Each structure stands twice: as structure tokens, then as C-alpha cells.
Amino acid sequence: MTLVSRGSIRKRKWVYQGQKRSAYEFNIVVERDGVKKRTRRVFLTRAEATEALDVFREETKNPVTPAPASAASITLAEAFERYFKAKARKRSLREDQRIAKHLKAEFGEQALLSALTASRISLYQERLLAVQHSRRGGALSAASINRPLALLRSLLRMACRKWEVLAAAPVIELEKEGQGRLRWLTHEEAIRLLEACREQKNATLVDLVEFSIYTGLRQGEALGLPWGDVDRSRGVVLLEVTKSGERREVPLCGPADAVLARRADAGKAEGLVFGTTSWDAFRKHWERAVKAAKLAKLDAPLRFHDLRHTFASWAMQEGATLPELQKLLGHATLAMTMRYAHLAPKHLRAAVSRLNGVLQGTSREQEVESLVASK
């Protein structure tokens, strides 16, 4: 492994607990077996980033090959400990750690990785399928069954491909999941909701709800949005922290910009746009507004995330294409956006209308040819 670049340290900005902070990232390229790979790591101070970069350079120039662990000796508990160190920056780390406790209880903390065969995992999956005491009563959903299986599969694949302590990772087949819940507001329902939000004691709630409807931002993205990332002159907001981990710009339509103008005129153009990153500050007021607007249906109660579905649904109905909607929502793949495809009847009608008159035109041509032949 050889260094391709000396490496550099760059200052970055990020939002943590409602405050805009600075971070320092080192960026370096190394080559191994003819393949170049870029490595980035982020630290709170420049000194930490500089020290880590120096250590990385030294380890690259003088690599130490550790003795490989044996599949016969590494336990499930040890494997998870090593796995979580590698996944320390994963957004769902806490949830994964909770699921790992369940898996260790099921298979045993001291169970060897080599003992976790496809047959044994399949028996565990069959037990989950037979469970009849989920929180809502009845059988576990496919998603509830898949979460521990997916985590276990990720662990075993890492043990095989990166740690090289397993000759092969056992095959784990996940249950087929449905597309999930898709609840969105009609125009009349949205008007009722906004009116109910205005009646709440939290004056910021109506701005947050209206802004979310017209931008499609996730709850955390909207609450964590600082004024420094709002560019009204260009008509965009810049999202530094997103679910996909990539920055994205979200264009502002007229009503969304009007919300920002209203808040700026009220002297609230400092810090966070909506004042706090805590949803708890809005929760009870949101629930009361949903109830007052008669949107708390038992079969499909309204969640804040449904405002994002509303934005996507309205955009599709007004003629947005799926690739356009993918960029607006910040989806990593087009497959995630396809759940809204059925809301584009205009596109479908336009596609079908191309067939109008096809057979009629053919019949007319045949009539003309027959007439000419008869003469």
C-alpha cells in the first residue's frame, strides 16, 4: 500500500444539537494492489485531525499485519464489539445495538461465528414467523423479522469479506416487505391542518408545517436548518446533514419562501430557522392540531413525515418526473421514489393517448389501397 497524495485538512461546518459548529476533515488517497482509494475522517479540532493524518501516513508506510482471528475462537459478542467500532458513525447505531442484544440472547453471547450456519439461522427465522404476540397483536411484520436478520447478515459478511475469519458467509434470505404506508393530504385537508396549527399556543408550529409541506424536508432536516444555510437570493436552502450523508440543495417555491420571509420579518433570522432541533417542543401541539383538523384516523393517523409524502404526491400530480422528484427528496436510488409513480395519471394518460387512431389509420390506408386496386 502506497501513498498517492500527501493528504490535506479541510474545515467543515455541521449542526449539532441546534448549534452550528466546525469540524476538520483529513483527506488522503492511497493505492493498494493497483487500486486507488480515498480516505476521509472527521475530527472536532485541527490538532486531532493533524495527529490522525500523521498516524495514518505512518501506518500506510509501515503497515503492521495483525494475526488473523480464527473463526473457531471469535464469539458473537466479540464480533459485535468489533462491528460497532467499525460502524461508530452509523446513524442507526443505537437501534442496531438494541437488536444485537436480542441476537446475543437468541444465539448466545459465547456462540462461535462458525456455529452460525444457514440452517441454524433459518430455524431462528422460522421461530420469528411463528410469533403471535407483536405489540399490536398478531404475527410479527416482515419488517420486524428482517431487521435482526439484516444486521446478522451484515455482521457475517463483514467477518467473511473484511476480517477474513469466515470462509463464506451463510445465506440469509429476508422476508418480502410491502411498500409501506403512504398517507398524504388533500388540498382541503392541508388547509384544515394549517388552520388548526394557527390555533395552537406554539406560534412556530404553523410555519414548520407549511414549510415542510412545500419543501418535502424530513423532520430532522427542517428542525436542524440554520439561517446560515438559507439563501433566499438564489431561492434555495442547503442541507449539510441528510439521511444519505450527502449535501443537497432544496429549491424554494413561493409559499416556502414566504414562510422564511415571515420569520425573518419577525426578527427570528438568527440561529435555527425554527428555533430548536427538539420535536418535543412541538409534539403535543401537533397532536392537538391533527385531532382538531379531524385527521387522527384510526386506520391511518397523520404523522409529521406524511407532510413529506404530501409534497411528493402533489409534485407528481402537478407533472414532476420521477428523476426530478428523486433529487428533490434526496433519495439515494430511484427505486425509493417509485412508490409515488402511481400518482402521475397525466403521464400515463399521455402515454396511452399515443395509441389513439393507430388502427383507424391502418384501416383507412387499406381502404384507399383497395379502391385503387379496383379501378
C-alpha positions, -999 to 999 in steps of 0.1 A, spaced: 0 0 0 15 34 -11 5 70 -6 -8 87 -37 -13 121 -21 2 138 9 -32 144 23 -49 177 33 -70 190 62 -102 209 54 -125 228 77 -162 218 75 -194 231 91 -221 210 107 -251 213 130 -251 195 164 -279 199 189 -291 231 173 -258 248 171 -236 253 141 -201 240 148 -169 235 129 -152 202 122 -119 192 105 -116 165 78 -84 149 66 -85 137 30 -59 113 16 -55 89 -13 -37 56 -11 -31 28 -36 -33 -9 -28 -29 -37 -53 -32 -11 -81 -65 3 -68 -67 39 -56 -89 46 -26 -97 80 -10 -100 80 29 -118 108 48 -121 111 85 -136 140 106 -124 154 139 -136 182 162 -102 201 162 -75 207 137 -49 193 161 -68 159 163 -71 158 125 -34 166 120 -23 139 145 -46 113 130 -33 122 95 3 117 107 -6 83 122 -24 73 90 6 82 69 30 62 92 7 31 93 4 33 55 42 34 50 49 8 77 19 -15 78 16 -40 106 -2 -71 97 -22 -84 127 -25 -121 133 -59 -131 118 -85 -142 143 -99 -176 139 -135 -184 133 -131 -211 158 -123 -186 185 -142 -154 178 -176 -152 196 -208 -134 186 -202 -109 214 -167 -102 203 -178 -99 167 -205 -74 176 -180 -54 196 -156 -52 167 -185 -45 143 -198 -15 162 -164 0 164 -163 -1 126 -198 13 124 -194 40 151 -207 68 128 -238 49 116 -270 68 122 -289 38 134 -261 27 158 -283 27 189 -311 7 172 -285 -18 159 -271 -22 194 -305 -29 208 -311 -55 181 -277 -70 188 -287 -77 224 -317 -97 211 -295 -117 188 -269 -124 215 -297 -136 238 -311 -158 210 -278 -174 198 -257 -170 230 -230 -144 235 -203 -171 235 -216 -187 204 -188 -191 178 -193 -174 144 -185 -206 127 -216 -222 145 -240 -196 130 -248 -217 99 -276 -211 74 -296 -239 89 -294 -225 125 -303 -190 113 -332 -205 92 -346 -221 124 -344 -187 142 -363 -171 113 -390 -198 115 -394 -190 152 -399 -154 144 -425 -162 118 -444 -182 144 -445 -154 169 -481 -143 177 -475 -116 203 -464 -84 185 -471 -51 201 -503 -47 181 -513 -83 185 -510 -110 159 -479 -120 139 -447 -100 135 -445 -79 104 -420 -87 77 -400 -56 86 -398 -67 123 -384 -101 112 -360 -86 87 -343 -61 110 -323 -86 131 -317 -108 101 -303 -79 81 -280 -69 110 -268 -105 114 -262 -108 77 -242 -76 77 -221 -88 106 -213 -122 90 -205 -106 56 -180 -83 73 -165 -112 92 -160 -130 58 -150 -103 35 -131 -78 57 -119 -97 87 -114 -130 68 -124 -151 98 -151 -170 79 -145 -189 47 -180 -179 35 -210 -160 49 -241 -181 53 -270 -173 30 -298 -153 48 -330 -147 29 -351 -118 41 -389 -118 41 -406 -98 13 -418 -64 26 -446 -44 13 -441 -8 0 -452 5 34 -476 32 44 -483 61 21 -505 88 37 -508 122 21 -530 152 25 -556 165 0 -556 203 -5 -587 206 17 -571 185 45 -539 206 43 -559 238 47 -577 224 77 -544 213 93 -528 247 88 -559 264 104 -557 241 133 -520 247 137 -526 285 139 -550 280 168 -522 263 189 -502 281 215 -470 273 197 -468 300 170 -439 284 153 -458 252 145 -478 265 116 -445 278 99 -428 245 104 -458 225 90 -463 248 60 -426 249 52 -424 211 54 -454 207 30 -438 230 4 -402 216 6 -406 179 15 -379 182 41 -376 154 67 -385 164 103 -348 165 114 -337 184 83 -363 211 89 -357 214 126 -319 214 122 -319 241 94 -298 271 104 -303 305 88 -267 304 76 -278 276 51 -307 296 38 -300 315 5 -332 334 -4 -314 353 -31 -309 321 -50 -341 306 -38 -326 275 -21 -317 260 13 -286 239 17 -289 207 37 -255 198 52 -267 169 73 -290 145 55 -301 108 58 -280 98 28 -250 116 42 -247 138 11 -253 176 9 -282 187 -12 -299 219 -22 -336 222 -20 -353 249 -41 -379 271 -25 -413 277 -41 -432 309 -33 -451 297 -2 -419 282 13 -400 314 8 -430 334 23 -426 313 55 -389 323 57 -397 359 50 -424 359 77 -400 345 102 -372 369 92 -395 399 94 -405 388 130 -368 392 140 -361 354 141 -334 353 115 -306 340 138 -296 306 149 -321 279 137 -349 288 114 -375 271 137 -357 278 170 -349 243 182 -340 208 170 -363 192 196 -395 177 182 -407 175 219 -413 213 217 -439 207 191 -453 173 197 -483 179 219 -493 210 198 -490 189 166 -512 161 181 -539 186 192 -538 202 157 -542 169 140 -571 160 162 -588 194 157 -584 190 120 -601 156 122 -571 139 106 -564 114 135 -579 85 117 -575 51 134 -567 33 101 -541 59 90 -533 85 117 -514 115 103 -477 116 112 -453 146 106 -435 125 80 -467 124 60 -461 161 51 -431 148 31 -454 123 13 -478 152 7 -451 173 -10 -441 143 -32 -476 134 -41 -486 170 -50 -454 173 -71 -461 142 -90 -497 152 -96 -485 186 -110 -462 169 -135 -429 163 -118 -409 134 -133 -396 106 -111 -359 116 -116 -368 152 -106 -387 140 -75 -357 118 -66 -334 148 -65 -360 169 -46 -364 143 -19 -328 133 -17 -334 96 -23 -303 76 -29 -320 54 -56 -348 58 -80 -364 27 -65 -372 47 -33 -391 72 -54 -411 47 -74 -437 44 -46 -451 77 -59 -453 66 -95 -490 58 -94 -498 94 -86 -489 106 -121 -521 99 -140 -513 127 -165 -481 110 -176 -499 77 -180 -528 92 -200 -503 110 -223 -485 77 -229 -517 58 -237 -530 86 -259 -502 79 -284 -521 49 -294 -552 69 -304 -561 64 -341 -534 37 -347 -558 11 -360 -581 37 -376 -552 50 -397 -543 15 -408 -579 7 -418 -581 39 -439 -549 31 -457 -562 -4 -465 -595 12 -479 -575 35 -502 -554 7 -515 -585 -15 -522 -602 14 -540 -571 20 -562 -568 -18 -570 -605 -20 -580 -600 8 -606 
